[in-house]
Structures are given as structure tokens and as C-alpha cells.
Amino acid sequence: MRRGRTILLYVFVTGLGVAAFLYPFWLPVSGGTDTAHRGDAALVVGVVAVVVVTAVVLDVRQGLMNGTAVALLAVLSAMTALLRLLDLPGGGNTMFFLPVLAGAAFGPRFGLLLGLASMAVSAILTGGIGPWLPFQMLTLAWMSAGAGFLGRATYRMRPWAEVSVLAAYGWIWGFVYGAIMNLWFWPFVVGDGPLAWHPGLGAVETLAHFWRFYVVTSLAWDAAGAVANAALILLTGVPVLRSMRRFSTRISPAAELVPAHAS
């Protein structure tokens, strides 16, 4: 019952994110990419922040998360944000490998929180605050949370085998992250050509137009990011994951035995 309350909050955040990405396809808004989500981005960030803070507070009060876990979340969020400052040639970035490894080590709920917090902190550090921010936060959160679910299936594997699986996951997410992020503004692209979306397109046509748009504008850039993700996970994964897994056993809240009241 305790876990169910906070899980519902995380599911709500995920549903809100999916709706924020997709509603322009059902409620088209004109005005071009300059106006993409300028009216609702702040609302999305506000709702996500309130729900996440509420979920963390509930977890702490119910003993599902302790102060050490909250402090670790803050430290890893700051580290991930600082890594964003280190760009690699060709469009690669160093910030994504850490949320993947941390998600695999600490689980999907921790991963979701880490993705949201890391991107918010990095936006403050880089001055990248704009209508795109809530969508970056949500997409990174999904990447890290997905690694948490994957980590539950791979933790019994040999270290190099598990890291290879996580590297493949990071490589795939190099493309998935870019594709999802294109959705935050693509419905606002003005035009009737083969790269744009406009009301009246069927599902198959919409996917075809989006694929062409992605290939032309993002595929090469995302390929560099995918290689960077995989390479960094392969290079650092074994020692980092071992350390995080060892630490994860120490931050798990201890069970509290409450004596029964005398009748």
C-alpha cells in the first residue's frame, strides 16, 4: 500500500510527459517552432516538480527512502549536470552514461528521480532554461528508469556481460533520446512537405514524415551520441557499477520492528 501511493505518482508523471509530447497532434497549434510549448512548458515543469517532491517526501516518511539516499541523489544529479559541460566531437555528450549506470544499480524509481533532477540542474548551470527543458527532463528520466528495470534483469550476469548489455542499451538510447526530443517541436514545424506534419495526416503518413525528418536533421548527430554512450559505459561500467551496487545495499532503509500494543 505504501509503495503503491508513490508508484502512482511516478506513473502520473510519466503519463503527463507522454501527454505533453503528444497533445499537439490532437490539438494542433499554429505559429511555428518559435512558439512550441511556450504556453504550457512552465506548467509541465511545475506539476512534475510538485509531484516528484511529494513522492520523495512520502517515501522518506514511510521509510522507503532515507536521508542517505536523498543525499546520494543530490550528489549524482550534480555530477551528471557537470558532465554535461564536457561535450565530445561530433555531438557526443558525457552526461548520459552516469544515469544509465545509476539507474541499473539503484532501480527505476531512483533512476526516474535522477533523470529529472540532473537535467534541471544542468539547465541552470548551462543557462539552457526554455520550453524544451521539461521534455529533456522527462526523456532523461525515462532513459534512467528504463536502465533500472534492465538492471533488475542483468544484476546476476557476469560484470562484463552486464556492462555490455547496458552499453547496448545506452547506444540504442542515443537514438531514442534524439527521436523523442524531436517530438517536442516537430508538430509545430510549418510546411506541407515530406518532412513536416500537418493536421489530416494518418498514422502511417505521420510516422513516415517523422522518420524522414529525423534522418535528415538528427540521425548523424545522434549516432555520435550513441557511440559516446556505449563507449563511456564500456570504459567505466565495471568499477562504477560495482561501487554503486555495493553502496545500494547500505542506503536501503532497514526494516523497523514495531512491537504490538498490549491488549
C-alpha positions in Angstrom: 0.0 0.0 0.0 2.8 2.4 0.9 4.7 1.7 -2.3 1.5 1.9 -4.3 1.0 5.6 -3.5 4.3 6.8 -4.7 4.3 4.4 -7.7 1.0 6.0 -8.8 2.7 9.4 -8.5 5.6 8.3 -10.8 3.1 6.7 -13.2 1.2 10.0 -13.2 4.5 11.9 -14.1 5.1 9.5 -16.9 1.6 9.9 -18.2 1.8 13.6 -18.0 5.0 13.6 -20.0 3.6 11.4 -22.7 0.5 13.6 -23.0 2.7 16.8 -23.1 4.6 15.3 -26.0 1.6 14.1 -28.0 -1.2 16.5 -27.4 -0.2 18.8 -30.3 -1.1 16.0 -32.7 -4.7 16.1 -31.4 -4.9 19.8 -30.6 -2.9 21.4 -33.4 -1.4 24.8 -32.6 -0.2 27.2 -35.3 2.6 29.6 -35.0 5.8 27.7 -35.9 8.6 26.3 -33.8 9.3 29.6 -32.1 6.0 29.2 -30.2 6.4 25.4 -29.4 5.0 24.8 -25.9 5.7 28.3 -24.7 2.2 28.4 -23.1 2.4 25.0 -21.3 6.1 24.2 -20.6 6.2 26.1 -17.3 3.0 24.3 -16.2 4.5 20.9 -17.0 7.7 21.7 -15.1 5.6 22.9 -12.1 3.4 19.9 -12.0 6.3 17.5 -12.4 8.3 19.3 -9.6 5.3 19.2 -7.2 4.6 15.5 -7.8 8.2 14.4 -7.5 8.8 16.4 -4.3 5.6 14.8 -2.9 6.7 11.4 -3.9 10.1 11.8 -2.2 8.6 13.2 0.9 6.1 10.2 1.1 9.0 7.8 0.5 11.0 9.3 3.3 8.1 9.5 5.8 7.1 5.9 5.0 10.7 4.6 5.4 11.0 3.7 1.7 13.9 6.2 1.2 16.3 7.5 3.8 18.4 10.7 4.1 21.4 9.0 2.7 19.6 8.0 -0.5 18.3 11.6 -0.9 21.9 12.9 -0.4 23.2 10.4 -3.0 20.5 11.5 -5.4 21.6 15.2 -5.0 25.3 14.3 -5.5 24.7 12.2 -8.6 22.4 14.8 -10.0 25.2 17.4 -9.6 27.8 15.1 -11.1 25.6 14.4 -14.1 24.9 18.1 -14.6 28.6 18.9 -14.5 29.3 16.1 -17.1 27.0 17.9 -19.5 29.6 20.7 -19.7 32.0 18.2 -21.4 31.0 17.9 -25.0 32.6 15.4 -27.3 33.4 15.8 -31.0 30.5 15.1 -33.4 27.7 15.7 -31.0 28.5 13.2 -28.3 28.0 14.1 -24.6 29.3 12.7 -21.4 26.3 13.2 -19.2 24.2 10.2 -20.2 26.3 7.2 -19.1 26.0 8.0 -15.4 22.2 8.0 -15.3 22.2 4.6 -17.1 24.6 3.0 -14.6 23.0 4.6 -11.6 19.5 3.5 -12.8 20.8 0.0 -13.2 22.3 0.0 -9.8 19.6 1.7 -7.7 16.5 0.8 -9.6 13.8 2.5 -11.7 12.4 4.9 -9.2 15.8 6.3 -8.2 16.6 6.5 -11.9 13.5 8.4 -12.7 14.3 11.0 -10.0 17.9 11.2 -11.1 17.0 11.9 -14.7 14.6 14.7 -13.7 16.9 16.3 -11.2 20.1 16.0 -13.3 18.6 17.8 -16.3 17.1 20.5 -14.2 20.4 21.2 -12.5 22.3 21.1 -15.8 19.9 23.6 -17.3 20.7 26.0 -14.5 24.4 25.5 -15.0 24.4 26.0 -18.7 21.6 28.6 -19.0 19.6 26.1 -21.0 16.2 27.0 -19.5 13.5 27.2 -22.0 10.3 25.5 -23.2 12.4 22.4 -24.1 13.5 21.8 -20.5 10.6 19.7 -19.2 10.9 17.5 -22.2 14.6 17.0 -21.7 13.9 16.2 -18.0 11.3 13.6 -18.8 13.2 11.9 -21.6 16.4 11.5 -19.5 14.2 10.3 -16.6 12.7 7.6 -18.9 16.2 6.6 -20.0 17.5 6.2 -16.5 14.3 4.5 -15.2 14.4 2.1 -18.1 18.0 1.2 -17.1 16.6 0.5 -13.6 14.2 -2.1 -15.0 17.0 -3.6 -17.1 19.3 -3.7 -14.1 16.9 -6.0 -12.4 17.3 -8.5 -15.2 21.1 -8.2 -15.6 22.4 -8.0 -12.0 23.1 -11.7 -11.9 25.2 -11.6 -15.1 29.0 -11.5 -15.1 30.2 -7.9 -14.8 31.5 -7.6 -18.4 28.4 -9.2 -19.8 26.1 -6.9 -17.8 28.1 -3.8 -18.8 27.9 -4.9 -22.5 24.1 -5.1 -22.2 24.0 -1.7 -20.6 26.3 -0.3 -23.3 24.0 -1.6 -26.0 21.1 0.0 -24.1 23.0 3.3 -24.0 23.7 3.1 -27.7 20.1 2.5 -28.5 19.0 5.4 -26.3 21.4 7.7 -28.1 19.0 7.5 -31.0 15.8 7.1 -28.9 16.6 10.3 -26.8 17.1 12.3 -30.0 13.9 11.0 -31.6 11.8 11.7 -28.6 13.2 15.2 -28.2 12.3 16.0 -31.8 8.7 15.4 -30.9 8.6 18.4 -28.6 8.8 20.8 -31.5 8.1 18.8 -34.7 4.3 19.2 -34.7 4.9 22.9 -34.8 7.1 22.8 -37.9 5.3 24.9 -40.6 5.0 23.3 -44.1 3.3 20.7 -46.3 6.4 18.9 -47.5 7.6 15.4 -46.8 9.4 16.4 -43.6 6.6 18.3 -41.8 3.4 17.3 -40.0 0.1 18.8 -40.6 -3.5 18.0 -39.5 -5.1 15.3 -41.6 -2.1 13.0 -41.9 -2.9 9.4 -41.0 -0.8 7.5 -38.5 1.4 5.8 -41.2 2.0 9.0 -43.0 2.8 10.8 -39.8 5.4 8.1 -39.0 6.9 8.3 -42.5 7.2 12.1 -42.3 8.7 12.0 -38.9 11.3 9.3 -39.9 12.4 11.4 -42.9 12.6 14.5 -40.7 14.7 12.6 -38.1 17.1 11.1 -40.7 17.7 14.5 -42.3 18.1 16.6 -39.2 19.2 14.3 -36.3 20.4 10.8 -37.3 24.1 11.7 -37.8 24.2 13.8 -34.6 22.5 11.1 -32.5 24.8 8.4 -33.9 27.8 10.3 -32.3 25.9 10.5 -29.0 25.0 6.8 -29.2 28.7 5.8 -29.7 29.7 8.1 -26.8 27.1 6.5 -24.5 28.3 3.0 -25.4 32.0 3.8 -25.1 31.7 5.5 -21.8 29.6 2.7 -20.3 32.1 0.1 -21.5 35.1 2.1 -20.2 33.7 2.9 -16.7 30.8 0.4 -16.2 32.5 -2.4 -14.3 34.1 -0.3 -11.5 31.3 2.3 -11.3 28.5 -0.3 -11.3 30.4 -2.4 -8.7 30.8 0.6 -6.4 27.2 1.7 -6.8 25.8 -1.8 -6.2 27.9 -2.1 -3.0 26.6 1.3 -1.9 23.0 0.5 -2.8 22.9 -2.2 -0.1 23.9 0.4 2.5 21.2 3.0 1.7 18.3 0.6 1.7 16.2 1.5 4.7 16.4 -1.0 7.5 13.2 -2.7 8.5 11.7 -1.3 11.6 10.1 -3.8 14.0 7.2 -2.2 15.9 6.1 -4.1 19.0 2.4 -4.9 19.1 0.3 -2.9 21.6 -0.8 -4.8 24.6 -4.4 -5.6 24.6 
